[in-house]
């Protein structure tokens, strides 16, 4: 199985930028489709973005499209989520997730239950 560790969270002002990373170990990272989810206090875990194994296709939640960019470096076994134009409503615990299942469209990529492996999360707080 693969182990995932998120880093890079922190406190940022409204309109600012932040990049969070997801380091994978234990298995060949390029075998895994990867996603980012987030969970705010008292709310459900929501899909943010996903990227295919090779990195050629990405998908985004409507709420972050145009502001966030998901990417990966398979040689470094690391995935990234670049966040720009951050808003207070982006405040949440951000999780990366991975699966060997072939997630072929945006809907399947956005379903948390389709992911087998999860990191512990990194907190992102956007102050107004």
C-alpha positions, -999 to 999 in steps of 0.1 A, spaced: 0 0 0 10 36 -4 15 61 25 6 98 20 19 128 40 6 163 33 27 194 41 26 230 34 -6 242 51 -7 274 71 -23 308 76 -27 331 46 -46 363 40 -76 367 18 -64 368 -18 -31 351 -10 -16 319 -23 -3 287 -9 10 253 -22 4 221 -4 22 189 -11 15 152 -8 45 129 -5 39 93 -13 59 63 -2 56 25 -1 45 19 -37 51 33 -72 34 66 -71 27 67 -108 3 37 -104 -21 58 -84 -48 83 -94 -46 112 -70 -71 136 -55 -74 164 -30 -103 168 -7 -111 193 21 -132 193 52 -142 224 72 -154 221 108 -189 207 110 -191 200 73 -187 170 50 -155 162 32 -156 178 -2 -138 171 -35 -113 197 -46 -93 183 -75 -80 151 -91 -53 141 -115 -47 110 -135 -17 87 -130 3 103 -158 -8 138 -150 -24 144 -184 -59 149 -172 -72 170 -143 -106 178 -128 -118 205 -104 -147 214 -82 -165 244 -95 -157 263 -64 -120 262 -71 -118 261 -108 -95 288 -122 -80 294 -87 -64 260 -78 -41 239 -99 -34 202 -92 -1 187 -105 22 158 -97 59 149 -102 60 111 -104 98 111 -103 96 128 -69 66 107 -57 49 140 -49 16 156 -57 8 193 -54 -21 216 -50 -13 252 -59 -40 275 -44 -44 312 -55 -69 339 -48 -77 322 -16 -109 331 2 -120 326 39 -144 299 27 -114 278 15 -104 274 52 -103 236 58 -83 206 65 -69 195 32 -64 158 25 -47 140 -4 -60 106 -15 -49 79 -39 -64 49 -56 -54 23 -81 -89 23 -95 -91 38 -130 -112 69 -123 -122 79 -159 -144 110 -154 -149 139 -131 -178 123 -112 -159 92 -103 -128 112 -94 -149 133 -70 -163 105 -49 -143 100 -17 -153 64 -13 -134 56 -46 -101 64 -29 -83 37 -9 -55 57 7 -56 89 26 -31 112 43 -36 128 77 -44 163 63 -28 197 65 -47 228 78 -52 258 55 -66 289 72 -75 320 52 -80 351 72 -103 380 61 
